[in-house]
Amino acid sequence: MKTPIRIIIRRVYILAFILAVPALQSGNAQMSHYSLGSADNMYINPANTGNYDGIRRISLMYRSQWDKISVPFTYKMISFEKPFFVYSEKFNLGVSLQADQSGTAGFRSISPVGYLSYYKEMGKSTVAVGFCGGMVHQSFSLDGLTNPGQFNYETGYFDASMENAEPDLSMSHLFPLAGFGLLWKRQTENWTPQFGFSMVDITKPRVMLYGLKKRIEPAYSGHVSLQYKPSSQYEANLFGIIRQRGKENEVLCGVNGLWHFISDEKKNPAFMAGVSVRRGGFSTNDALIWSTGLQYGRWTGRISYDHTISRLKKLGKMVGSTEISLVYTAPPIRSSDLSKPCKRYSANSL
């Protein structure tokens, strides 16, 4: 028999779930708060697939948000990119797997996504178009939570596996993800400007949670950057990103710097540092983000920390966020390497 206290607590759980439904319905990765987007350019814009100097690239990213709460938000990502040529035209393939989890109720989201882009050089300028497609699987359950009726007097602890005569309260749904993006950049001696635009959830997929049906609004993103490289030893990059989904919007802008402190053609070690600001729209400050990292050979590692500057800062250290990325970029094949004569047929061997 259900006691009044158990009924009240269960209704609180159900109310929390109902209030979370709008967030779940708009909760794919395209509107999440990430600070090291350079580690996963495809996430920002499908046209960024292949936007690097190399023959392949592997990226890893991990983010932990609000570390001090019992079950913080965590995000994990792994991606792979590789160019290929069709009649001398450059295409790029990419795949990524993103997974995140948050809350004691065990909200989880897994998104395998594929990317395809086409790059066309026009003198010093390059234009690109990219597409992405995949699936998003989300799950949410309150069954792991306990109520007073599941207190085990023998152990002195609550036991979620004990019978509680309550109905199952969990959900799981699957919906498609599709999008496209455009990119333009121009390479000069010292400057490299870039502009891009992308749109995801262009099909407005429908999700259904306990009889509640709703279509997901498309998400729009625009990004701009300006790289300045006065010498082979120093470079700086100004950037800005705007995201919009329905009434939700986010702005991220900042500057990153790189210093090659040792002259070594093979290892080419470099120190990186940056600062940026994320705003919830154009009027509300969200976080001040500090980042640093090292580049050694073809490996690049970075770490960032989000210092909350919104009203949530009253909660103290609970609301900080840490993000880590590791990227490996295989070196490109230079034309000079292809022009070297084979020793077997060189003049000295004849």
C-alpha positions as CSV (number, residue, x, y, z in Angstrom):
1,M,0.0,0.0,0.0
2,K,1.3,3.4,-0.9
3,T,1.9,5.8,2.0
4,P,1.1,9.5,1.6
5,I,4.8,10.4,1.7
6,R,5.7,7.9,-1.0
7,I,2.9,9.3,-3.2
8,I,4.1,12.9,-2.7
9,I,7.7,12.0,-3.5
10,R,6.7,10.1,-6.6
11,R,4.7,13.0,-7.8
12,V,7.7,15.2,-7.3
13,Y,9.7,12.9,-9.5
14,I,7.0,12.9,-12.2
15,L,6.8,16.7,-12.1
16,A,10.6,16.9,-12.5
17,F,10.4,14.6,-15.5
18,I,7.6,16.7,-17.2
19,L,9.6,19.9,-16.7
20,A,12.6,18.2,-18.3
21,V,10.7,17.2,-21.4
22,P,11.3,20.4,-23.4
23,A,15.0,20.2,-22.7
24,L,15.1,16.6,-23.9
25,Q,13.2,17.4,-27.0
26,S,15.8,20.1,-28.0
27,G,18.7,18.3,-26.5
28,N,20.8,17.1,-29.3
29,A,24.5,18.1,-29.4
30,Q,24.2,21.0,-31.7
31,M,23.1,23.5,-28.9
32,S,25.3,22.2,-26.1
33,H,27.9,24.4,-24.3
34,Y,31.3,23.4,-25.6
35,S,34.5,25.5,-25.3
36,L,37.1,23.7,-27.5
37,G,35.2,23.5,-30.8
38,S,38.4,23.5,-32.8
39,A,38.9,19.8,-31.7
40,D,35.6,18.9,-33.5
41,N,35.1,21.4,-36.3
42,M,32.5,19.1,-37.9
43,Y,30.3,19.7,-34.9
44,I,30.3,23.5,-35.6
45,N,29.8,23.1,-39.4
46,P,29.7,20.0,-41.6
47,A,31.6,22.0,-44.3
48,N,34.5,22.1,-41.8
49,T,35.1,18.4,-42.5
50,G,38.6,18.2,-43.9
51,N,39.5,21.8,-42.9
52,Y,43.0,21.0,-41.7
53,D,46.5,20.4,-43.1
54,G,47.0,16.7,-43.3
55,I,45.9,13.4,-44.8
56,R,43.8,12.3,-41.8
57,R,42.7,13.6,-38.4
58,I,41.6,11.9,-35.2
59,S,40.0,13.9,-32.3
60,L,39.1,13.0,-28.8
61,M,37.1,15.3,-26.4
62,Y,35.9,15.1,-22.9
63,R,33.9,17.6,-20.9
64,S,32.7,17.6,-17.3
65,Q,30.2,20.3,-16.3
66,W,29.3,21.2,-12.7
67,D,31.8,18.7,-11.2
68,K,30.6,19.2,-7.6
69,I,27.1,17.9,-8.0
70,S,26.3,14.2,-7.4
71,V,26.1,13.2,-11.1
72,P,27.6,16.0,-13.3
73,F,27.0,16.5,-17.0
74,T,29.7,14.7,-19.0
75,Y,30.3,14.7,-22.7
76,K,32.6,12.4,-24.7
77,M,33.4,12.5,-28.4
78,I,35.6,10.7,-30.9
79,S,35.9,11.7,-34.6
80,F,37.8,10.7,-37.7
81,E,38.3,12.7,-40.9
82,K,40.1,11.8,-44.2
83,P,40.2,13.4,-47.6
84,F,39.8,11.6,-50.9
85,F,39.9,12.7,-54.6
86,V,37.6,12.1,-57.5
87,Y,39.1,13.2,-60.8
88,S,41.4,15.6,-58.9
89,E,38.4,17.1,-57.0
90,K,38.8,17.1,-53.2
91,F,36.1,15.4,-51.0
92,N,36.3,14.7,-47.3
93,L,34.7,12.0,-45.2
94,G,34.2,12.2,-41.5
95,V,32.5,10.2,-38.7
96,S,31.9,11.0,-35.1
97,L,30.4,9.4,-32.1
98,Q,29.1,11.7,-29.3
99,A,27.7,10.6,-25.9
100,D,26.6,12.6,-23.0
101,Q,25.0,11.9,-19.6
102,S,23.6,14.0,-16.8
103,G,21.6,13.9,-13.6
104,T,20.7,11.2,-11.1
105,A,17.8,10.2,-13.3
106,G,20.4,9.0,-15.9
107,F,19.6,11.1,-19.0
108,R,21.8,9.8,-21.8
109,S,22.2,10.7,-25.4
110,I,24.3,8.9,-28.1
111,S,24.8,10.3,-31.6
112,P,26.7,8.5,-34.4
113,V,27.0,11.0,-37.3
114,G,28.6,10.8,-40.7
115,Y,29.9,13.8,-42.7
116,L,30.7,14.5,-46.3
117,S,32.2,17.7,-47.7
118,Y,33.5,19.0,-51.1
119,Y,36.3,21.6,-51.4
120,K,36.9,23.8,-54.4
121,E,40.0,26.1,-54.7
122,M,39.6,29.4,-56.6
123,G,42.9,31.1,-56.6
124,K,43.7,32.1,-53.0
125,S,40.1,31.4,-51.9
126,T,38.4,28.1,-51.0
127,V,34.7,27.4,-50.9
128,A,33.2,24.2,-49.4
129,V,29.8,22.6,-48.9
130,G,29.2,19.9,-46.4
131,F,26.4,17.5,-45.3
132,C,25.8,15.4,-42.2
133,G,23.4,12.6,-41.3
134,G,23.0,10.3,-38.3
135,M,20.8,9.2,-35.5
136,V,20.2,10.5,-32.0
137,H,19.2,8.0,-29.2
138,Q,18.1,9.5,-25.9
139,S,17.0,7.7,-22.8
140,F,15.7,8.9,-19.4
141,S,14.7,6.9,-16.3
142,L,13.6,7.5,-12.8
143,D,13.6,3.8,-11.9
144,G,17.1,4.1,-10.4
145,L,15.8,6.6,-7.8
146,T,14.6,5.4,-4.4
147,N,11.8,6.4,-2.1
148,P,11.2,5.7,1.6
149,G,9.5,2.4,0.9
150,Q,12.8,1.0,-0.5
151,F,14.8,1.4,2.7
152,N,16.5,-1.8,3.7
153,Y,16.5,-2.1,7.5
154,E,19.0,-5.0,7.3
155,T,21.7,-3.0,5.5
156,G,20.7,0.4,6.7
157,Y,20.7,1.8,3.1
158,F,18.2,2.5,0.4
159,D,18.0,-0.3,-2.3
160,A,16.6,0.6,-5.7
161,S,16.2,-3.1,-6.6
162,M,13.5,-3.6,-3.9
163,E,9.9,-3.8,-5.0
164,N,8.1,-0.5,-4.6
165,A,4.8,-1.2,-6.4
166,E,5.3,1.9,-8.5
167,P,4.8,2.1,-12.3
168,D,7.8,2.1,-14.6
169,L,8.8,5.7,-15.4
170,S,11.4,5.6,-18.2
171,M,11.6,6.5,-21.8
172,S,13.8,5.9,-24.8
173,H,13.4,7.4,-28.3
174,L,15.4,7.5,-31.6
175,F,15.2,10.3,-34.2
176,P,17.3,11.3,-37.3
177,L,19.8,14.1,-37.5
178,A,20.5,15.8,-40.8
179,G,22.2,19.1,-41.8
180,F,24.3,21.0,-44.2
181,G,26.9,23.8,-44.1
182,L,28.8,26.3,-46.2
183,L,32.3,27.6,-45.8
184,W,34.6,30.3,-47.4
185,K,38.2,31.0,-46.6
186,R,41.0,32.9,-48.2
187,Q,44.7,32.3,-47.7
188,T,47.1,35.2,-48.0
189,E,50.7,35.7,-46.8
190,N,49.8,36.6,-43.2
191,W,46.0,36.6,-43.0
192,T,43.4,33.8,-43.3
193,P,39.8,34.9,-42.9
194,Q,37.0,32.3,-42.7
195,F,33.2,32.6,-42.8
196,G,30.7,29.7,-42.3
197,F,27.0,28.9,-41.9
198,S,25.3,25.7,-41.0
199,M,21.9,24.3,-40.3
200,V,21.0,21.0,-38.5
201,D,17.7,19.2,-37.9
202,I,16.5,20.5,-41.2
203,T,13.9,17.7,-41.3
204,K,12.3,18.9,-38.0
205,P,12.2,15.4,-36.6
206,R,9.3,14.5,-34.4
207,V,9.8,13.1,-30.9
208,M,7.2,11.5,-28.7
209,L,7.5,11.3,-24.9
210,Y,4.6,9.8,-23.0
211,G,2.0,11.0,-25.5
212,L,3.6,14.4,-25.9
213,K,4.4,15.0,-29.6
214,K,6.7,17.8,-30.7
215,R,8.9,18.6,-33.6
216,I,12.5,19.7,-33.0
217,E,13.2,23.2,-34.3
218,P,16.2,23.5,-36.7
219,A,19.4,24.9,-35.2
220,Y,21.3,27.6,-37.1
221,S,25.0,28.4,-36.6
222,G,27.3,31.1,-38.0
223,H,31.0,31.3,-37.4
224,V,33.8,33.7,-38.4
225,S,37.5,33.7,-37.7
226,L,40.6,35.7,-38.6
227,Q,44.0,34.1,-38.3
228,Y,47.1,36.3,-38.3
229,K,50.5,34.7,-38.8
230,P,53.3,37.4,-38.9
231,S,56.0,34.7,-38.9
232,S,56.4,30.9,-38.6
233,Q,56.9,31.4,-34.8
234,Y,53.7,33.2,-33.8
235,E,50.1,33.2,-34.8
236,A,46.8,34.6,-33.4
237,N,43.2,33.7,-34.1
238,L,40.1,35.8,-33.5
239,F,36.8,33.9,-33.6
240,G,33.1,34.2,-33.1
241,I,30.3,31.6,-33.1
242,I,26.5,32.3,-33.0
243,R,24.0,29.5,-32.5
244,Q,20.2,29.8,-32.6
245,R,17.4,27.2,-32.0
246,G,13.9,28.6,-31.6
247,K,14.1,31.2,-28.9
248,E,17.4,29.9,-27.5
249,N,20.6,31.4,-28.7
250,E,24.2,31.5,-27.7
251,V,27.3,33.6,-28.6
252,L,30.9,32.5,-28.1
253,C,33.8,34.8,-29.0
254,G,37.4,35.1,-28.1
255,V,41.1,34.9,-29.1
256,N,43.7,32.1,-29.2
257,G,47.4,32.5,-29.6
258,L,50.2,30.1,-30.5
259,W,54.0,30.4,-29.9
260,H,56.6,28.0,-31.4
261,F,59.2,28.3,-28.7
262,I,61.7,25.9,-30.2
263,S,62.8,25.8,-33.9
264,D,62.4,22.2,-34.9
265,E,61.0,21.2,-38.3
266,K,59.9,17.7,-37.1
267,K,58.6,18.2,-33.6
268,N,57.8,21.9,-33.9
269,P,56.7,22.3,-30.3
270,A,54.3,25.1,-29.5
271,F,52.5,26.6,-26.5
272,M,48.9,27.7,-26.9
273,A,46.7,30.0,-24.7
274,G,43.3,31.6,-25.2
275,V,40.4,33.4,-23.6
276,S,36.8,33.6,-24.7
277,V,33.4,34.7,-23.4
278,R,30.2,32.8,-23.8
279,R,26.9,34.6,-23.6
280,G,23.3,33.3,-23.4
281,G,22.1,35.4,-26.2
282,F,23.4,39.0,-26.7
283,S,22.5,40.3,-23.2
284,T,23.3,37.6,-20.6
285,N,26.9,36.7,-19.7
286,D,27.4,32.9,-19.1
287,A,31.0,32.1,-18.6
288,L,34.6,33.4,-19.0
289,I,36.7,30.6,-20.5
290,W,40.4,30.1,-20.1
291,S,42.3,27.6,-22.2
292,T,45.9,26.4,-22.7
293,G,47.6,23.6,-24.5
294,L,50.7,22.2,-26.1
295,Q,51.5,21.1,-29.7
296,Y,54.2,18.5,-30.2
297,G,54.8,17.0,-33.7
298,R,51.4,16.1,-35.0
299,W,49.8,16.0,-31.6
300,T,47.8,18.8,-30.0
301,G,46.4,18.7,-26.5
302,R,44.3,21.4,-24.9
303,I,42.4,22.0,-21.7
304,S,39.9,24.7,-20.8
305,Y,38.0,25.9,-17.7
306,D,34.7,27.7,-17.7
307,H,34.5,30.3,-15.0
308,T,30.8,31.0,-14.4
309,I,29.9,34.7,-14.4
310,S,26.1,34.4,-14.6
311,R,23.8,34.4,-11.6
312,L,24.8,30.7,-11.1
313,K,28.1,31.9,-9.7
314,K,26.3,32.2,-6.3
315,L,26.5,28.5,-6.1
316,G,30.3,28.8,-5.8
317,K,32.7,26.1,-7.2
318,M,29.8,23.8,-8.0
319,V,29.2,25.3,-11.4
320,G,32.6,25.2,-13.0
321,S,33.3,23.2,-16.1
322,T,36.5,21.5,-17.4
323,E,37.1,20.4,-21.0
324,I,40.0,18.4,-22.5
325,S,40.8,17.6,-26.1
326,L,43.5,15.6,-27.9
327,V,44.0,15.7,-31.7
328,Y,46.3,13.8,-34.0
329,T,46.8,15.1,-37.5
330,A,48.8,12.9,-40.0
331,P,51.2,15.1,-42.1
332,P,50.2,15.9,-45.7
333,I,51.9,14.5,-48.7
334,R,53.9,17.3,-50.2
335,S,54.5,17.6,-54.0
336,S,58.3,17.7,-53.3
337,D,58.0,14.1,-51.8
338,L,56.3,12.9,-55.0
339,S,58.9,14.4,-57.3
340,K,61.9,12.6,-55.8
341,P,63.4,10.1,-58.3
342,C,63.5,6.5,-57.5
343,K,67.0,5.4,-56.6
344,R,66.7,2.4,-58.9
345,Y,66.3,4.6,-62.0
346,S,68.5,7.5,-60.9
347,A,71.5,8.6,-63.1
348,N,74.0,7.2,-60.6
349,S,72.5,3.7,-60.9
350,L,72.8,3.5,-64.7
